[in-house]
């Protein structure tokens, strides 16, 4: 048994489907745009935090030095809690951590491979990766000696 639809009913259903499709597509585009904007803002905040840390004299002088984590870890934790970021990790040129919110990771090798451009080429950049604390968009910024001529490590912050 087939139901016969009148012309008015067919036109109403077609109009309803068209409006519904337009709302779904438009809503999807708005959500995508908002998500991209939020990710961009998070990235800019991460870069600002990492740049600030990379310019601090205490970090520049102690990254790569014996016992440097004793100076760097408390400083990184104070900044992490003051800024509300999930973590601040400071690495030397070999990828060894001098700070981490989970202290058992200090003195150990950085787990991701996305830190290499910051260490090897001295580049500043954003990376979306999965780390020990879960997925994040994080900034990598090289740490240079006070003269700015020799790289001593890198800072990463979300």
C-alpha positions as CSV (number, residue, x, y, z in Angstrom):
1,X,0.0,0.0,0.0
2,X,1.5,3.3,-1.1
3,X,0.6,6.6,0.3
4,X,0.0,9.3,-2.3
5,X,1.4,12.6,-1.3
6,X,-0.1,15.8,-2.8
7,X,2.0,18.4,-4.4
8,X,1.7,20.8,-1.4
9,X,2.9,18.0,0.9
10,X,5.9,17.2,-1.4
11,X,6.8,20.9,-1.6
12,X,6.6,21.3,2.2
13,X,8.8,18.2,2.8
14,X,11.3,19.4,0.2
15,X,11.4,22.9,1.8
16,X,11.8,21.4,5.3
17,X,14.7,19.2,4.1
18,X,16.4,22.1,2.4
19,X,16.2,24.3,5.5
20,X,17.3,21.5,7.7
21,X,20.3,20.8,5.5
22,X,21.2,24.5,5.4
23,X,21.1,24.7,9.2
24,X,23.2,21.5,9.7
25,X,25.9,22.7,7.2
26,X,25.9,26.2,8.5
27,X,26.1,25.0,12.1
28,X,29.0,22.7,11.2
29,X,30.9,25.5,9.5
30,X,30.4,27.8,12.6
31,X,31.6,25.0,15.0
32,X,34.7,24.4,12.8
33,X,35.5,28.1,12.7
34,X,35.1,28.6,16.4
35,X,37.3,25.5,17.0
36,X,40.0,26.8,14.8
37,X,39.9,30.2,16.5
38,X,40.1,28.6,19.9
39,X,43.1,26.5,18.8
40,X,44.8,29.6,17.4
41,X,44.3,31.5,20.6
42,X,45.6,28.5,22.7
43,X,48.7,28.4,20.4
44,X,49.4,32.1,20.8
45,X,49.0,31.8,24.6
46,X,51.4,28.8,24.6
47,X,53.9,30.8,22.5
48,X,53.8,33.7,24.8
49,X,54.4,31.5,27.9
50,X,57.2,29.6,26.3
51,X,58.9,32.8,25.0
52,X,58.7,34.3,28.4
53,X,60.3,31.3,30.0
54,X,63.0,31.1,27.3
55,X,64.1,34.7,28.1
56,X,64.5,34.1,31.8
57,X,68.1,34.4,33.0
58,X,67.7,31.6,35.6
59,X,66.6,29.2,32.9
60,X,69.3,30.2,30.4
61,X,72.0,29.8,33.0
62,X,70.8,26.4,34.4
63,X,69.6,24.4,31.4
64,X,72.3,21.8,30.6
65,X,74.1,22.3,33.8
66,X,74.5,19.8,36.6
67,X,71.8,20.2,39.2
68,X,70.0,22.8,37.0
69,X,66.6,21.2,37.6
70,X,66.8,22.3,41.3
71,X,66.6,25.9,40.1
72,X,64.4,25.4,37.0
73,X,61.7,23.1,38.4
74,X,60.4,25.4,41.2
75,X,60.5,28.4,38.8
76,X,58.6,26.4,36.1
77,X,56.0,25.2,38.6
78,X,55.4,28.8,39.8
79,X,54.8,30.0,36.3
80,X,52.7,27.0,35.4
81,X,50.4,27.5,38.3
82,X,50.3,31.3,37.9
83,X,49.4,31.1,34.2
84,X,47.1,28.1,34.5
85,X,48.7,26.0,31.8
86,X,48.8,22.2,32.1
87,X,52.5,21.9,32.0
88,X,55.8,23.6,31.4
89,X,58.7,21.4,30.2
90,X,62.2,22.7,29.8
91,X,64.7,20.5,27.9
92,X,68.4,20.6,27.3
93,X,69.9,20.1,23.9
94,X,69.8,16.3,24.3
95,X,66.0,16.3,25.1
96,X,66.5,15.7,28.9
97,X,63.8,17.3,31.0
98,X,64.7,19.9,33.6
99,X,61.1,20.5,34.6
100,X,57.8,18.7,34.4
101,X,54.6,18.8,36.4
102,X,55.1,15.1,37.2
103,X,58.5,15.2,39.0
104,X,59.3,11.6,38.3
105,X,59.8,12.6,34.6
106,X,62.6,15.2,35.4
107,X,66.0,14.0,34.3
108,X,64.4,11.6,31.7
109,X,64.2,11.9,27.9
110,X,61.4,13.9,26.4
111,X,58.8,11.4,25.1
112,X,57.7,13.0,21.8
113,X,59.7,13.5,18.7
114,X,58.2,16.9,17.9
115,X,60.9,18.8,19.9
116,X,63.7,18.1,17.4
117,X,63.2,21.3,15.2
118,X,63.4,23.4,18.4
119,X,66.6,21.7,19.5
120,X,68.3,21.0,16.2
121,X,67.4,24.0,14.1
122,X,66.5,26.6,16.8
123,X,63.0,27.0,15.4
124,X,60.0,28.4,17.3
125,X,56.7,26.6,16.4
126,X,53.4,25.1,17.5
127,X,52.7,21.4,17.5
128,X,49.6,19.3,18.1
129,X,50.6,16.1,19.7
130,X,49.8,13.4,22.2
131,X,52.0,13.5,25.3
132,X,52.2,12.0,28.8
133,X,49.4,14.3,29.9
134,X,47.2,13.7,26.9
135,X,46.6,15.6,23.6
136,X,47.6,19.3,23.4
137,X,48.7,22.1,21.2
138,X,52.0,23.2,22.5
139,X,54.6,25.7,21.7
140,X,58.3,24.9,21.3
141,X,60.8,27.8,21.8
142,X,64.6,27.5,21.9
143,X,66.5,28.7,24.9
144,X,69.6,30.6,24.1
145,X,72.5,31.7,26.3
146,X,72.3,35.3,27.5
147,X,74.4,36.4,24.6
148,X,71.8,34.8,22.3
149,X,74.5,33.1,20.3
150,X,74.5,29.5,21.7
151,X,71.4,27.4,22.1
152,X,71.2,25.6,25.4
153,X,67.8,23.9,25.3
154,X,64.1,24.5,24.6
155,X,60.8,25.3,26.4
156,X,57.5,23.7,25.6
157,X,54.2,24.8,27.0
158,X,50.5,24.3,26.0
